[in-house]
Structures are given as C-alpha cells and as structure tokens.
Amino acid sequence: MPATTTSYVKNIIRRGLREIVDPSPDRNDVERVWSFFESKCAYCGRQLQRGRKEGHIDHLVSAAQGGANHVSNRVLSCATCNEKEKLDAPWEIFLERKVKDAALRRTRSAKIREWRRVAKSVQSVATSEQLAVADKVASEVVALFDAAVAKIRGVRHLTVRSTGTRARAERAG
C-alpha cells in the first residue's frame, strides 16, 4: 500500500465515491477479460500469466480523462504498457505508437472494439449524469478534507511554535 499522503487520501475519496455508481470489475468480469484476450496484452500481444503481477486490467479511457470503471472500458494489459508507456494516453493513439505493423494494429484494435461491444451488452454502464454527480460530490468532500487538513496543520504549527518558544525560554531561564 502506498504511503498515506493527503494526495493519496483525496484519490481514495474520489475513487470510493465514484465506485458507488461506477463499480470496478468483479472477479467474474476480470476472468472474462483474461479469457477474451486469451491471456495476452491487448496492446503488445505479450503472453501473460495469471497469479503474477504482470497482468493488469487497464482503463482504455483513463479515470483521469473521465473513463468509466465498467468492464467495457477495461482490457488486459502488461505492466509495461499500462504503467510505463500508455499512462493516460487515448488507447487508439497509444496502439498506433506501440504497434508499427498496420495489419497487426488493425487486428488488435478490432479485438478491443469487439470486447467493448460484447462487454457493454452484459451489464449497464453508469450514465454521464451519474458519473458527474459522483464526481461533484467527491469534489465537495475533497474540499472539506482540504479545509480539515489546513486546520490541523494550523493547530500543529501553533503547537510547534509555542513549544519551541517555551523550550527557548526554559533554556534561557
């Protein structure tokens, strides 16, 4: 688990509230992703092994860019493509950069598009209105969190200052 910084907590608040209307894929969804992509990275085609940390369920459109958690917005990706190369880039642009062979790129793109079509038919996708409400509420909660952090830091600053002053006075006396 990453260090519990204020940025990390704010990210968890946003993700947690969005999860209510836009849940992440469950175990069965993840199994379907692995099966559909035949245990291969949707982008580079690398063979992946379950149980190792090399296979990721990547957002096609990143959450930072407004992408949903729905399984139709997820593909199987190797760690290199997901964590080091694609990042928040649109998947089509990333695929174009990644796969130089045009025929192979068309095949992989068609497979991803087919997955999106099939996966959308299985369960409903959160509407843009639902996502907007969740994001708005998350922003409000994060603003409250920021205010609380500022207040706590102010109290801590005063305590440290007064303790430092008292310590100097005790040393001088």
Buried (B, 14 or more C-beta within 10 A) or exposed (E): EEEEEEEEEBBEBBBEBBEEBBBBBEEEBBEBBBEBBEBBBBBBBBEBEEEEEBBBBBBBEBBEEEBBBBBBBBBBBBBBBBEEBBEEBBBEEBBBEBBEEEEEBEEBBEBBEEBBEEBBEEEEBBEEEBBEBBBEBBBEBBEEBEEEEEEEEEEEEEEEEEEEEEEEEEEEE
